[in-house]
Each structure stands twice: as C-alpha cells, then as structure tokens.
Amino acid sequence: MPDKEEYFDPDNPSQSNRHWFPWLQKQFALNNILAQTLEMPKPYEPIYEDWKEMFERMPIDSETTLVGHSLGAGFLVRWLSESDKKVGKVVLVAPWLDPTDIIKPFFDFEIDESISTKTESLSIFYSTNDFEDIQDSVTKLKGSLKNINWKEFENKGHFCTEDLGGPEFPELRDLLIN
C-alpha cells in the first residue's frame, strides 16, 4: 500500500510493475501460461468494493492461480472468505490484514477458516524480519486458517526488490510453475 506521494511519483513504476511482479509474469509467459498483474484502483486509499469489482473483471475459475502481496494478499483472504468460487493455487506473500485499523472498512469481514477448501492449495510466505503489522497478520492467520502450507523465510523482509536482492523470486516461481 503506497502512500499517495509515492503512487503519483513519475519516477516510480506503477504498482503492477514493481518488485518481483514483472519477473514472475515473465516466468509464467516462458512456460506458456497467461498471467495478468492488475493495477488496482487507488491503492493509497483502497476501497474493498472497488478492488473486488476490478478483480472480478478477470475470468476466475478452478484453474486460476492467485498471488497476492501485502495488502493484495489481505484482499485475497477477504475475497476467498466471502466468495463461493473455487480457484487453483493461491499464494499469499507477506499478507497484511491491517491490525492497527489504518483502512478498517477494507478488512471489515470474518475470516473463513476453511478458505483452503476453495483452493487447489493455499500457501503463505512470510519472513521473520518483516514489519510488525505483517507478523501480527501472520499470527492472526495462523490462528484462523486450516490446511495451509506455511513457508517461513529468514531475512527476506517484506519481499520487496531490495529485500530479495533483486527482482527475482525463484521460491515463488518454483511453487507455482511445475
């Protein structure tokens, strides 16, 4: 979730072209798999209903792989909790559920503890040295969700380019493309 200044800074890439997103999309393309990285509306002031509308413009079915990072991962937790759709693999990277109520209405929902039954598989990637809000969100998810593949990393921070030492994220690619 960028702040408004960061979002409108012409020297910064768009949200869908930051960190490992373009690299992962290319990895899918190299394996002849169509991948889209959505540019969500007003990520600096997100409104769940607007994100949901944008997200549901995409064809989503039991073969759809979903990857969310930070706020995007939190969005997927809510969407999966409230949706009846079955999807393919889901990976939540550094999921953020707003434990300090910065954007409270966005996360005004109950986590469905069985969301993994709506997926082919559900994995959560987190790093032991991520932000405290992320650690709190991971703790909440660990207490709420069942049948999850937890992937703990050391020294990967928030899984941003600078935390990973570059734009590549081979652990994520290897889990998703086999």
N, C-alpha and C positions, 0 to 999 in steps of 0.2 A: 504494500500500500504506500505509494509515493505521496509526498506532500505536494501541494498544488504547484509550488515553485519548481520542484524537480520535474514534475509532469510536463510543464509548459516550457522548460528549458530547451531551446532548439539544439543544444549541443548533446543532449541525452537521446538515446534511441527510444523508440516507442516501447511501451511495456511488453508487447509481444515479441520484441526483438532484443531483449536483454538477457544477460546471464547465459544459461545453457539452452534456452528455448530454441534459438535458430539451429544450434548444433544438433539437438535431439530431433528436430523436424527433418533435418538433412539425413540423419541416420535412418529414420523411417523411409524417406524417399529412396535412399540407397538400397533398401530392402523391398522396394516397390509397394510401399504402404502409404496411402494418402494420409497426411497429417495437417491439421489446422491449429494455429495458435490464435485464439480470439483476442481482440482488442476490446476489453470490457469498458462500458461507459463510466466515466468519471471515477476512476479508481482511487482518487484522492478524497472523494466523498461518496463512497459506494452505497447504492440502494439495492437491496436484495432483489426486489421485483424487477428492476431494470436489468440486472445481471441475468436473472432467470430468463427473461424474455430474450435477451441476446443469445444465451446458451442454448435455449430450446429451438432456435432457428436452425441448428445443426441437426442432421439425422443421427439420432442416438438409439442404438439397439444393443442386443446381446453380444455383438461383435465389436462394439466401440470401446476403445481403450481411453481412459481418462487419467490425466495427470494434472494435479493442482499444486501450486507452490504458495505457501504462506496464506494470505487471505484467500487465494484461489482454492487452496486445499480446504480451508474452512467453509468456503462456499459449497464445495462438493459434499462435505459432511452434511450440510443442511439440505442440499438438493436431494441427495440419496435418502436422507431421513424422511423427507416429505413426498418423494416420488414412488410410484409403483413400478417404474421401469426396471428391467434387468439389463445390466451392462457387462462388458468384458472386464479386463483387468483395470484396476484402479490403484494409482499410487498417489499418496499424499506426502508431499515433501515439506518438512518444517511447517506443519499445519498450525494456523493461528485461529483461535476462537474468541479473540477479544476479551480476555479475562478481566481487563480493567474498564470495560464498557466505554471505549472510545467511540464506537459506532454501534451502540447497543441494539437499535432496531434490526440491524443486519443479522444479528445472531439471536433473535427472539424466537427460539424454537427448542424443541426437545430432541435430543439425540436418540435416534432409533438404534438400540443396542444390537439389532440384528441386520444392520445395513450390509454386512458381508454376505448375507444370503441373496442379496440383489446383484452380486458381482461374481465374476469368474474367480477372482482373487482380489484381496484388498491388502495392500502393503503400506506401511507408514515409515518413512525415512526421517530420522531426526539425529541431531548432533548434540553431544553432551556439552558443547560450548556455545550453543545458540542463545538467543535472547531469553530473558526470564519469562516473558509472556509466552514464548513458544514452549519452553519447558513446562509451564503451567498448563498450556493447552494439551500437550502430550500426556501429562499426568491425568487430565480430565478424560481424554480419550481412552487411556489405559483402563480407567475405572468404569468406562461406559460401554466399550465395544468388545465383541466376542469374535473369535476366529480370525484374528489379524496377524499378518506377517510383519513383525516389528524389526526394523533394520536400524540398529544404533551405530552411529559413526563417532569417531573421535576427531576433534579439530577440523570439522567441516563448517563450523559457524552456521550461517543462515543459508548455506548452499548457494551463495552468490558467486560471481566470477572470481572475485578477489579471495573468497574463502576456499574455493576449489583449486586455485592456482591457474585458472584459465577457463575457457568456455566449455570444456568437455566434462561430461558426467557419465563415464562408462558403466558405473554400477547401475544406474537407472536404465541405460540402454540395454544392458545385458539382461535385466529382469523383464523388460518389455518386449524385446525382439529375440526370439529364439526359433 
